[in-house]
Amino acid sequence: MPITEPNPGEYRSTLRAPDDFDAFWARTLAEADAYPLDARFTPAWRRAIEVHDVTFAGFGGHPVKAWLALPAGTTSPLPCVVEYPGYGGGRGLAHECLLYAAAGYAHLVMDVRGQGSGWSHGDTPDPVGTGPQHPGFMTRGVLDPDTHYYRRVITDAVRAVAAARAFPLVDAARVAVTGESQGGGLALAVGALVPDLVAVAPDVPFLCDHRRGAELATAGPYREVTAYLAVHREHEAQVFRTLSYSDGVLFAERATAPALFSVAHMDASCPPSTVYAAYHRYAGPKQIEVYPFNGHEGGEAAQDATRLTFLDQTFAR
């Protein structure tokens, strides 16, 4: 059921970063860098667009899958769009994600560990076990930032940019990140943790202002947090502290690449005020597309067209 927030664009989050937020992520990425990236590209599908089956080492050296698509016959390095799937989805099948390659770019779409059985196909397991959790991924390892599921996924997302840059026909100086919902939240995280990106394009981003999302959402994965705390009442402070380390509001204030956001004012899964919370904190040049009568689907194909125009402009600078 849609929600209606009065004046969501006026909301300002009061969330503040834990004192060790930056040190936590510096340590996490340094630990990941101890593993060779070992990015491998195997031709998988070819028509007017060719697609490579990608494997690279993510968090803990665990193998993470991706697809890399680009126009067939490419001989010179291209700008690259790195995309992260929405919650429950994976990289899909080789022929599914061709929009950016059709526009003349290289395109890497990362698989999300442990997901890919909700609405699109995935191939990457999450080999890390955790304690009790509500069904889903939000509360997996949620009592400790070191064991939380999104520590691993965000690390994978950062390493996905490095994997894209390892391909010889990708222009490493012109890489943008994007995604919808969960993918938008991951794009914000990577925008903060990889400082030399050309652009960040989060659509109806999830993982922003977790507490407000848990308090307001009437559908979607924020509800996993409320369901967990309905049973584990004693862990409220601990849970929201852990979640803050993956919060897009805190990443947004550390990201400086030009950004294109989108928000849907009838979004029951990612309440629009949570999107504005990240947007208002974003440290770089920014713009936002507003869809007053849409839910979590956001702008769909209309936003695709707007995003392509934004990418054309930013890649050309």
VEXLUMMAR-613035 format. One record per residue (C-alpha): residue number from 0; residue in three letters; chain; x, y, z. Coordinates in pm, whole numbers, plus 32768, in hexadecimal, padded with zeros to 4 digits. Each point is the difference from the previous one (the first is absolute). Example, Ala and Ser with C-alpha at 12.3 -4.5 7.8 and 13.67 -1.06 7.14 Angstrom:
! VEXLUMMAR-613035
{resi->0	resn->ala	chain->A	east->84CE	north->7E3E	up->830C}
{resi->1	resn->ser	chain->A	east->8089	north->8158	up->7FBE}
! end
This chain:
! VEXLUMMAR-613035
{resi->0	resn->met	chain->A	east->8000	north->8000	up->8000}
{resi->1	resn->pro	chain->A	east->8090	north->8158	up->7FA9}
{resi->2	resn->ile	chain->A	east->8065	north->80E7	up->8117}
{resi->3	resn->thr	chain->A	east->7FD6	north->8177	up->7FFB}
{resi->4	resn->glu	chain->A	east->80F9	north->80D6	up->80BC}
{resi->5	resn->pro	chain->A	east->7FB1	north->8173	up->801E}
{resi->6	resn->asn	chain->A	east->811D	north->80CC	up->7F68}
{resi->7	resn->pro	chain->A	east->8104	north->7EE7	up->7FFA}
{resi->8	resn->gly	chain->A	east->80FA	north->80E2	up->7F52}
{resi->9	resn->glu	chain->A	east->8017	north->80D7	up->8136}
{resi->10	resn->tyr	chain->A	east->807A	north->7EE2	up->80DB}
{resi->11	resn->arg	chain->A	east->8163	north->8015	up->8087}
{resi->12	resn->ser	chain->A	east->8099	north->7ED3	up->80AB}
{resi->13	resn->thr	chain->A	east->80A3	north->8023	up->8153}
{resi->14	resn->leu	chain->A	east->80D4	north->7EC8	up->7FCA}
{resi->15	resn->arg	chain->A	east->816E	north->8025	up->805D}
{resi->16	resn->ala	chain->A	east->811C	north->7F18	up->7FAC}
{resi->17	resn->pro	chain->A	east->809D	north->7F24	up->810A}
{resi->18	resn->asp	chain->A	east->8155	north->8085	up->8066}
{resi->19	resn->asp	chain->A	east->80AF	north->7EE0	up->7F52}
{resi->20	resn->phe	chain->A	east->7F2E	north->8005	up->7EBE}
{resi->21	resn->asp	chain->A	east->811E	north->8066	up->7F19}
{resi->22	resn->ala	chain->A	east->80FC	north->7F25	up->80B3}
{resi->23	resn->phe	chain->A	east->7F10	north->7ED9	up->7FEA}
{resi->24	resn->trp	chain->A	east->7FE6	north->801C	up->7E87}
{resi->25	resn->ala	chain->A	east->8173	north->8045	up->7FD2}
{resi->26	resn->arg	chain->A	east->804D	north->7EC4	up->80C5}
{resi->27	resn->thr	chain->A	east->7EF8	north->7F36	up->7F46}
{resi->28	resn->leu	chain->A	east->8080	north->8062	up->7EA8}
{resi->29	resn->ala	chain->A	east->816B	north->7FCD	up->8069}
{resi->30	resn->glu	chain->A	east->7FA7	north->7E9F	up->806B}
{resi->31	resn->ala	chain->A	east->7F59	north->7FC4	up->7EAE}
{resi->32	resn->asp	chain->A	east->812E	north->808B	up->7F48}
{resi->33	resn->ala	chain->A	east->80D4	north->7EEF	up->809E}
{resi->34	resn->tyr	chain->A	east->7F57	north->7F11	up->7F0A}
{resi->35	resn->pro	chain->A	east->8062	north->8015	up->7E90}
{resi->36	resn->leu	chain->A	east->7EDE	north->8085	up->7F32}
{resi->37	resn->asp	chain->A	east->802C	north->7EDE	up->7F0B}
{resi->38	resn->ala	chain->A	east->7F03	north->8093	up->7F0A}
{resi->39	resn->arg	chain->A	east->7FB2	north->7F07	up->7EEA}
{resi->40	resn->phe	chain->A	east->7F36	north->8044	up->7EC6}
{resi->41	resn->thr	chain->A	east->7F74	north->7EE4	up->7F2D}
{resi->42	resn->pro	chain->A	east->7F3B	north->8046	up->7EBF}
{resi->43	resn->ala	chain->A	east->7E9C	north->7F8D	up->803A}
{resi->44	resn->trp	chain->A	east->7F15	north->809A	up->7EFC}
{resi->45	resn->arg	chain->A	east->802D	north->80C6	up->7EC1}
{resi->46	resn->arg	chain->A	east->7F17	north->80B1	up->7F0F}
{resi->47	resn->ala	chain->A	east->8019	north->8176	up->7FBF}
{resi->48	resn->ile	chain->A	east->8064	north->8007	up->816E}
{resi->49	resn->glu	chain->A	east->80FA	north->7F13	up->809D}
{resi->50	resn->val	chain->A	east->7FE8	north->7F8E	up->8167}
{resi->51	resn->his	chain->A	east->8114	north->7F72	up->80DA}
{resi->52	resn->asp	chain->A	east->7FC9	north->7F21	up->812D}
{resi->53	resn->val	chain->A	east->80C8	north->80A4	up->8118}
{resi->54	resn->thr	chain->A	east->8089	north->7F74	up->8146}
{resi->55	resn->phe	chain->A	east->80C6	north->80D0	up->80F9}
{resi->56	resn->ala	chain->A	east->8067	north->7FE1	up->816C}
{resi->57	resn->gly	chain->A	east->7F20	north->80C6	up->80EB}
{resi->58	resn->phe	chain->A	east->7FF0	north->800E	up->8179}
{resi->59	resn->gly	chain->A	east->80D8	north->7EF4	up->809F}
{resi->60	resn->gly	chain->A	east->8080	north->7F9E	up->7EA9}
{resi->61	resn->his	chain->A	east->7EAE	north->7F5E	up->7FB9}
{resi->62	resn->pro	chain->A	east->7FB2	north->7FDC	up->7E8C}
{resi->63	resn->val	chain->A	east->7EFA	north->80F7	up->7F85}
{resi->64	resn->lys	chain->A	east->7F59	north->7FE9	up->7EAB}
{resi->65	resn->ala	chain->A	east->7FA7	north->8117	up->7F0E}
{resi->66	resn->trp	chain->A	east->7FB7	north->803F	up->7E92}
{resi->67	resn->leu	chain->A	east->80C4	north->80F6	up->7F2D}
{resi->68	resn->ala	chain->A	east->7F52	north->8072	up->7EC0}
{resi->69	resn->leu	chain->A	east->8081	north->80E5	up->7EEE}
{resi->70	resn->pro	chain->A	east->7FC3	north->803C	up->7E8D}
{resi->71	resn->ala	chain->A	east->808E	north->7EE4	up->7F2D}
{resi->72	resn->gly	chain->A	east->813A	north->805F	up->7F44}
{resi->73	resn->thr	chain->A	east->806D	north->8108	up->80FB}
{resi->74	resn->thr	chain->A	east->8171	north->8054	up->7FD5}
{resi->75	resn->ser	chain->A	east->8031	north->8135	up->80DB}
{resi->76	resn->pro	chain->A	east->7FBA	north->8021	up->8176}
{resi->77	resn->leu	chain->A	east->7E9E	north->806E	up->8055}
{resi->78	resn->pro	chain->A	east->7F63	north->80B1	up->8129}
{resi->79	resn->cys	chain->A	east->7F6A	north->7EFE	up->80E9}
{resi->80	resn->val	chain->A	east->7EC3	north->7FF0	up->80D0}
{resi->81	resn->val	chain->A	east->8013	north->7F18	up->812D}
{resi->82	resn->glu	chain->A	east->7EA4	north->7F99	up->8071}
{resi->83	resn->tyr	chain->A	east->7F84	north->7F5A	up->8140}
{resi->84	resn->pro	chain->A	east->7EB5	north->7F3E	up->800D}
{resi->85	resn->gly	chain->A	east->7ED5	north->8045	up->80DB}
{resi->86	resn->tyr	chain->A	east->7FAD	north->7F34	up->8134}
{resi->87	resn->gly	chain->A	east->7FCE	north->7E8E	up->7FBE}
{resi->88	resn->gly	chain->A	east->808A	north->8013	up->7E9E}
{resi->89	resn->gly	chain->A	east->813F	north->7F88	up->7F60}
{resi->90	resn->arg	chain->A	east->80BE	north->804B	up->7EC3}
{resi->91	resn->gly	chain->A	east->7EF1	north->7F56	up->7F30}
{resi->92	resn->leu	chain->A	east->804B	north->7F4C	up->7EB9}
{resi->93	resn->ala	chain->A	east->8106	north->806D	up->7F07}
{resi->94	resn->his	chain->A	east->7F0C	north->80A1	up->7F0C}
{resi->95	resn->glu	chain->A	east->7F2C	north->80BE	up->80FD}
{resi->96	resn->cys	chain->A	east->80C7	north->813C	up->8048}
{resi->97	resn->leu	chain->A	east->805D	north->809B	up->7EB4}
{resi->98	resn->leu	chain->A	east->7F88	north->816A	up->8020}
{resi->99	resn->tyr	chain->A	east->814F	north->80A3	up->8049}
{resi->100	resn->ala	chain->A	east->80BD	north->7F32	up->7F00}
{resi->101	resn->ala	chain->A	east->7EF7	north->8060	up->7F00}
{resi->102	resn->ala	chain->A	east->804C	north->816B	up->805B}
{resi->103	resn->gly	chain->A	east->816E	north->7FC8	up->7FB0}
{resi->104	resn->tyr	chain->A	east->808C	north->7FC3	up->815C}
{resi->105	resn->ala	chain->A	east->809F	north->7EDC	up->80B1}
{resi->106	resn->his	chain->A	east->7F1A	north->7F7E	up->8111}
{resi->107	resn->leu	chain->A	east->8052	north->7F22	up->8129}
{resi->108	resn->val	chain->A	east->7ED9	north->7F7E	up->80CA}
{resi->109	resn->met	chain->A	east->806C	north->7F60	up->8148}
{resi->110	resn->asp	chain->A	east->7F5B	north->7ED1	up->8099}
{resi->111	resn->val	chain->A	east->7F99	north->802A	up->816E}
{resi->112	resn->arg	chain->A	east->807D	north->7EEC	up->80E2}
{resi->113	resn->gly	chain->A	east->7EEE	north->7F21	up->8088}
{resi->114	resn->gln	chain->A	east->7EED	north->80AD	up->7F3A}
{resi->115	resn->gly	chain->A	east->7F84	north->7FC3	up->7EA0}
{resi->116	resn->ser	chain->A	east->7ED1	north->7F28	up->804B}
{resi->117	resn->gly	chain->A	east->7EFA	north->8110	up->802D}
{resi->118	resn->trp	chain->A	east->7FC6	north->809C	up->7EAB}
{resi->119	resn->ser	chain->A	east->813E	north->7FC5	up->7F33}
{resi->120	resn->his	chain->A	east->8100	north->7EEB	up->7FEC}
{resi->121	resn->gly	chain->A	east->8138	north->8001	up->80DA}
{resi->122	resn->asp	chain->A	east->8136	north->7F24	up->800D}
{resi->123	resn->thr	chain->A	east->80CB	north->8077	up->812E}
{resi->124	resn->pro	chain->A	east->7FE0	north->7F55	up->8154}
{resi->125	resn->asp	chain->A	east->8046	north->80A7	up->814E}
{resi->126	resn->pro	chain->A	east->80DA	north->7F04	up->80B7}
{resi->127	resn->val	chain->A	east->7FFD	north->80BE	up->814C}
{resi->128	resn->gly	chain->A	east->7F1F	north->7F81	up->8116}
{resi->129	resn->thr	chain->A	east->7F5E	north->80DE	up->8108}
{resi->130	resn->gly	chain->A	east->7F20	north->7FEE	up->8131}
{resi->131	resn->pro	chain->A	east->7E86	north->8011	up->8012}
{resi->132	resn->gln	chain->A	east->7F5D	north->80DE	up->7EFB}
{resi->133	resn->his	chain->A	east->7EAC	north->8058	up->7F75}
{resi->134	resn->pro	chain->A	east->7FCE	north->7F61	up->7EA7}
{resi->135	resn->gly	chain->A	east->80AE	north->80D9	up->7EFC}
{resi->136	resn->phe	chain->A	east->8152	north->80B0	up->800B}
{resi->137	resn->met	chain->A	east->7FD8	north->813D	up->80CE}
{resi->138	resn->thr	chain->A	east->8033	north->7F5E	up->8155}
{resi->139	resn->arg	chain->A	east->8106	north->7F01	up->7F98}
{resi->140	resn->gly	chain->A	east->811B	north->8039	up->80F9}
{resi->141	resn->val	chain->A	east->7F5B	north->8144	up->8075}
{resi->142	resn->leu	chain->A	east->8087	north->8000	up->8163}
{resi->143	resn->asp	chain->A	east->8162	north->805A	up->7F91}
{resi->144	resn->pro	chain->A	east->8074	north->80E0	up->7EE1}
{resi->145	resn->asp	chain->A	east->8117	north->7F08	up->7FB6}
{resi->146	resn->thr	chain->A	east->7F0D	north->7EE2	up->7FC3}
{resi->147	resn->his	chain->A	east->7EE5	north->80C0	up->7F5C}
{resi->148	resn->tyr	chain->A	east->7F9E	north->7F8A	up->7EA5}
{resi->149	resn->tyr	chain->A	east->8023	north->8156	up->7F5E}
{resi->150	resn->arg	chain->A	east->816B	north->8021	up->8067}
{resi->151	resn->arg	chain->A	east->8043	north->7EE3	up->7F10}
{resi->152	resn->val	chain->A	east->7F1C	north->807E	up->7EEB}
{resi->153	resn->ile	chain->A	east->8087	north->8164	up->8007}
{resi->154	resn->thr	chain->A	east->8162	north->7F77	up->7FF0}
{resi->155	resn->asp	chain->A	east->7F9A	north->7F2E	up->7ED2}
{resi->156	resn->ala	chain->A	east->7F6E	north->8139	up->7F61}
{resi->157	resn->val	chain->A	east->8144	north->80C0	up->8029}
{resi->158	resn->arg	chain->A	east->80C5	north->7EDF	up->7F70}
{resi->159	resn->ala	chain->A	east->7F0F	north->7FF2	up->7ED8}
{resi->160	resn->val	chain->A	east->807E	north->8156	up->7F93}
{resi->161	resn->ala	chain->A	east->8164	north->7F7C	up->800C}
{resi->162	resn->ala	chain->A	east->7F94	north->7ED0	up->7F36}
{resi->163	resn->ala	chain->A	east->7F64	north->80DD	up->7EF5}
{resi->164	resn->arg	chain->A	east->813B	north->80D1	up->7FEF}
{resi->165	resn->ala	chain->A	east->80CE	north->7EC4	up->7FD0}
{resi->166	resn->phe	chain->A	east->7F5D	north->7FBD	up->7EAD}
{resi->167	resn->pro	chain->A	east->80DB	north->808C	up->7EE9}
{resi->168	resn->leu	chain->A	east->7EDF	north->80A0	up->7F42}
{resi->169	resn->val	chain->A	east->7F86	north->80C7	up->812E}
{resi->170	resn->asp	chain->A	east->807B	north->8165	up->802D}
{resi->171	resn->ala	chain->A	east->8061	north->7FF3	up->816E}
{resi->172	resn->ala	chain->A	east->7FEB	north->817B	up->801C}
{resi->173	resn->arg	chain->A	east->7E90	north->8008	up->7F97}
{resi->174	resn->val	chain->A	east->7F37	north->7F1A	up->80E3}
{resi->175	resn->ala	chain->A	east->7EA7	north->8049	up->808F}
{resi->176	resn->val	chain->A	east->7F2F	north->7F36	up->80F6}
{resi->177	resn->thr	chain->A	east->7E88	north->7FD3	up->8008}
{resi->178	resn->gly	chain->A	east->7EE8	north->7F26	up->807F}
{resi->179	resn->glu	chain->A	east->7E97	north->8000	up->8071}
{resi->180	resn->ser	chain->A	east->7F8C	north->7FC8	up->8165}
{resi->181	resn->gln	chain->A	east->810E	north->7F28	up->80A5}
{resi->182	resn->gly	chain->A	east->80D5	north->804A	up->7ED1}
{resi->183	resn->gly	chain->A	east->7FD6	north->8174	up->803D}
{resi->184	resn->gly	chain->A	east->8070	north->7FD8	up->8167}
{resi->185	resn->leu	chain->A	east->8131	north->7F3E	up->7F8C}
{resi->186	resn->ala	chain->A	east->804C	north->810C	up->7EFD}
{resi->187	resn->leu	chain->A	east->8003	north->8106	up->8114}
{resi->188	resn->ala	chain->A	east->80EC	north->7F2B	up->80D0}
{resi->189	resn->val	chain->A	east->80ED	north->7FCF	up->7EDE}
{resi->190	resn->gly	chain->A	east->7FE9	north->8172	up->7FAC}
{resi->191	resn->ala	chain->A	east->8092	north->8047	up->8157}
{resi->192	resn->leu	chain->A	east->80FF	north->7EE7	up->8008}
{resi->193	resn->val	chain->A	east->8087	north->8024	up->7E9B}
{resi->194	resn->pro	chain->A	east->8060	north->8170	up->7FE5}
{resi->195	resn->asp	chain->A	east->804D	north->801C	up->7E8C}
{resi->196	resn->leu	chain->A	east->7EB2	north->7FA4	up->7F62}
{resi->197	resn->val	chain->A	east->7F6B	north->80D7	up->7EEC}
{resi->198	resn->ala	chain->A	east->7E96	north->7FE4	up->8073}
{resi->199	resn->val	chain->A	east->7F13	north->7F5E	up->80FB}
{resi->200	resn->ala	chain->A	east->7E95	north->7FBA	up->7FA0}
{resi->201	resn->pro	chain->A	east->7F2E	north->7F6C	up->811D}
{resi->202	resn->asp	chain->A	east->7E92	north->7FC1	up->7FAB}
{resi->203	resn->val	chain->A	east->7F00	north->7FE5	up->811D}
{resi->204	resn->pro	chain->A	east->8124	north->7F96	up->80DD}
{resi->205	resn->phe	chain->A	east->7FD4	north->7F0B	up->811C}
{resi->206	resn->leu	chain->A	east->80ED	north->7FEF	up->812D}
{resi->207	resn->cys	chain->A	east->7FD0	north->8170	up->8059}
{resi->208	resn->asp	chain->A	east->7FA0	north->8075	up->815E}
{resi->209	resn->his	chain->A	east->7FB7	north->7EA0	up->8078}
{resi->210	resn->arg	chain->A	east->7F44	north->8062	up->8139}
{resi->211	resn->arg	chain->A	east->7F10	north->80E3	up->7F44}
{resi->212	resn->gly	chain->A	east->7FD2	north->7EF3	up->7EF9}
{resi->213	resn->ala	chain->A	east->7FB0	north->7EFF	up->810B}
{resi->214	resn->glu	chain->A	east->7F09	north->80EE	up->80A5}
{resi->215	resn->leu	chain->A	east->7F47	north->8065	up->7EC1}
{resi->216	resn->ala	chain->A	east->8018	north->7EF0	up->7EF7}
{resi->217	resn->thr	chain->A	east->7EC9	north->7F31	up->7FD0}
{resi->218	resn->ala	chain->A	east->80A3	north->7F0A	up->7F0D}
{resi->219	resn->gly	chain->A	east->8158	north->7F85	up->7FA2}
{resi->220	resn->pro	chain->A	east->813D	north->7FA6	up->80BB}
{resi->221	resn->tyr	chain->A	east->7FFC	north->8113	up->8106}
{resi->222	resn->arg	chain->A	east->7EE4	north->7F31	up->8090}
{resi->223	resn->glu	chain->A	east->80FD	north->7EEF	up->804D}
{resi->224	resn->val	chain->A	east->80A1	north->80E9	up->80FC}
{resi->225	resn->thr	chain->A	east->7EB8	north->804C	up->80AE}
{resi->226	resn->ala	chain->A	east->7FA6	north->7E8F	up->8008}
{resi->227	resn->tyr	chain->A	east->8153	north->7FA7	up->8096}
{resi->228	resn->leu	chain->A	east->7FE2	north->810D	up->810C}
{resi->229	resn->ala	chain->A	east->7E9E	north->7F94	up->8052}
{resi->230	resn->val	chain->A	east->80A1	north->7EC0	up->8082}
{resi->231	resn->his	chain->A	east->815E	north->8077	up->8064}
{resi->232	resn->arg	chain->A	east->7F8C	north->8139	up->80B6}
{resi->233	resn->glu	chain->A	east->813C	north->8017	up->80CE}
{resi->234	resn->his	chain->A	east->80DB	north->8036	up->7ECD}
{resi->235	resn->glu	chain->A	east->7F68	north->8140	up->7F76}
{resi->236	resn->ala	chain->A	east->812E	north->80E4	up->803B}
{resi->237	resn->gln	chain->A	east->80F3	north->7EF4	up->7F8E}
{resi->238	resn->val	chain->A	east->7F3E	north->7FBC	up->7EBF}
{resi->239	resn->phe	chain->A	east->7FE9	north->8169	up->7F95}
{resi->240	resn->arg	chain->A	east->816E	north->803A	up->8053}
{resi->241	resn->thr	chain->A	east->8060	north->7EDE	up->7F1D}
{resi->242	resn->leu	chain->A	east->7F19	north->8078	up->7EEC}
{resi->243	resn->ser	chain->A	east->809C	north->815B	up->800B}
{resi->244	resn->tyr	chain->A	east->8140	north->7F74	up->7F69}
{resi->245	resn->ser	chain->A	east->7F40	north->7FB2	up->7EBE}
{resi->246	resn->asp	chain->A	east->7F28	north->8138	up->8000}
{resi->247	resn->gly	chain->A	east->7FED	north->80C5	up->7EBC}
{resi->248	resn->val	chain->A	east->7FD0	north->8147	up->80BF}
{resi->249	resn->leu	chain->A	east->815D	north->7FDE	up->8092}
{resi->250	resn->phe	chain->A	east->8096	north->7F91	up->7EB8}
{resi->251	resn->ala	chain->A	east->7F55	north->811F	up->7F48}
{resi->252	resn->glu	chain->A	east->80B3	north->8106	up->80CE}
{resi->253	resn->arg	chain->A	east->814A	north->7F61	up->7F99}
{resi->254	resn->ala	chain->A	east->7FB9	north->7FE7	up->7E88}
{resi->255	resn->thr	chain->A	east->805F	north->8117	up->7F10}
{resi->256	resn->ala	chain->A	east->7FC7	north->7F86	up->7E9A}
{resi->257	resn->pro	chain->A	east->7EDA	north->809F	up->7F46}
{resi->258	resn->ala	chain->A	east->7EC2	north->7F4A	up->8062}
{resi->259	resn->leu	chain->A	east->7EA8	north->7FC3	up->7F6F}
{resi->260	resn->phe	chain->A	east->7F03	north->7F82	up->8100}
{resi->261	resn->ser	chain->A	east->7E97	north->7F9C	up->7FCD}
{resi->262	resn->val	chain->A	east->7EE7	north->7FE6	up->80FD}
{resi->263	resn->ala	chain->A	east->7E98	north->7F86	up->7FF3}
{resi->264	resn->his	chain->A	east->7F0B	north->80A8	up->80EC}
{resi->265	resn->met	chain->A	east->7F1A	north->7ED0	up->8020}
{resi->266	resn->asp	chain->A	east->811A	north->7F0E	up->804E}
{resi->267	resn->ala	chain->A	east->7F94	north->7F0F	up->8114}
{resi->268	resn->ser	chain->A	east->814F	north->7F47	up->8009}
{resi->269	resn->cys	chain->A	east->80F1	north->8127	up->8009}
{resi->270	resn->pro	chain->A	east->7F3F	north->8123	up->8098}
{resi->271	resn->pro	chain->A	east->8053	north->8138	up->7F37}
{resi->272	resn->ser	chain->A	east->8085	north->80BC	up->812E}
{resi->273	resn->thr	chain->A	east->8114	north->7EFA	up->8022}
{resi->274	resn->val	chain->A	east->806E	north->804A	up->7E9B}
{resi->275	resn->tyr	chain->A	east->7FFD	north->8176	up->8042}
{resi->276	resn->ala	chain->A	east->80C9	north->7FBE	up->813C}
{resi->277	resn->ala	chain->A	east->811F	north->7F80	up->7F2A}
{resi->278	resn->tyr	chain->A	east->7FC9	north->8100	up->7EED}
{resi->279	resn->his	chain->A	east->8019	north->812A	up->80ED}
{resi->280	resn->arg	chain->A	east->8142	north->7F77	up->8096}
{resi->281	resn->tyr	chain->A	east->80A2	north->7FB6	up->7EAF}
{resi->282	resn->ala	chain->A	east->8148	north->80C0	up->7FF2}
{resi->283	resn->gly	chain->A	east->802D	north->8021	up->7E87}
{resi->284	resn->pro	chain->A	east->7F38	north->80A6	up->7EE9}
{resi->285	resn->lys	chain->A	east->7EA8	north->7F63	up->7FFB}
{resi->286	resn->gln	chain->A	east->7EA8	north->7FFC	up->7F64}
{resi->287	resn->ile	chain->A	east->7EC9	north->7F36	up->8045}
{resi->288	resn->glu	chain->A	east->7EE2	north->7F84	up->7F29}
{resi->289	resn->val	chain->A	east->7EB5	north->7FF5	up->80BB}
{resi->290	resn->tyr	chain->A	east->7EE2	north->7F10	up->7FAA}
{resi->291	resn->pro	chain->A	east->7ED5	north->8076	up->80D0}
{resi->292	resn->phe	chain->A	east->7F0F	north->7EE8	up->7F9F}
{resi->293	resn->asn	chain->A	east->80E9	north->7ED4	up->7FF3}
{resi->294	resn->gly	chain->A	east->8052	north->7EF6	up->80FE}
{resi->295	resn->his	chain->A	east->8145	north->7F42	up->8020}
{resi->296	resn->glu	chain->A	east->800F	north->7FC6	up->7E8A}
{resi->297	resn->gly	chain->A	east->8064	north->816D	up->7FE4}
{resi->298	resn->gly	chain->A	east->8027	north->8093	up->7EA6}
{resi->299	resn->glu	chain->A	east->804C	north->7EB6	up->7F4F}
{resi->300	resn->ala	chain->A	east->804A	north->803D	up->7E8B}
{resi->301	resn->ala	chain->A	east->7FD1	north->8177	up->8024}
{resi->302	resn->gln	chain->A	east->8115	north->8005	up->8106}
{resi->303	resn->asp	chain->A	east->80D9	north->7F24	up->7F21}
{resi->304	resn->ala	chain->A	east->7FF0	north->810E	up->7EF4}
{resi->305	resn->thr	chain->A	east->804E	north->8114	up->80F9}
{resi->306	resn->arg	chain->A	east->8122	north->7F39	up->808E}
{resi->307	resn->leu	chain->A	east->8094	north->7FC0	up->7EA8}
{resi->308	resn->thr	chain->A	east->7FF9	north->8174	up->7FB5}
{resi->309	resn->phe	chain->A	east->80A9	north->8045	up->814E}
{resi->310	resn->leu	chain->A	east->810D	north->7EFC	up->7FB8}
{resi->311	resn->asp	chain->A	east->8038	north->8086	up->7EA0}
{resi->312	resn->gln	chain->A	east->803F	north->8156	up->8093}
{resi->313	resn->thr	chain->A	east->80E2	north->7F92	up->811D}
{resi->314	resn->phe	chain->A	east->80CF	north->7F10	up->7F2E}
{resi->315	resn->ala	chain->A	east->8038	north->8113	up->7EFF}
{resi->316	resn->arg	chain->A	east->809A	north->80F3	up->80FB}
! end
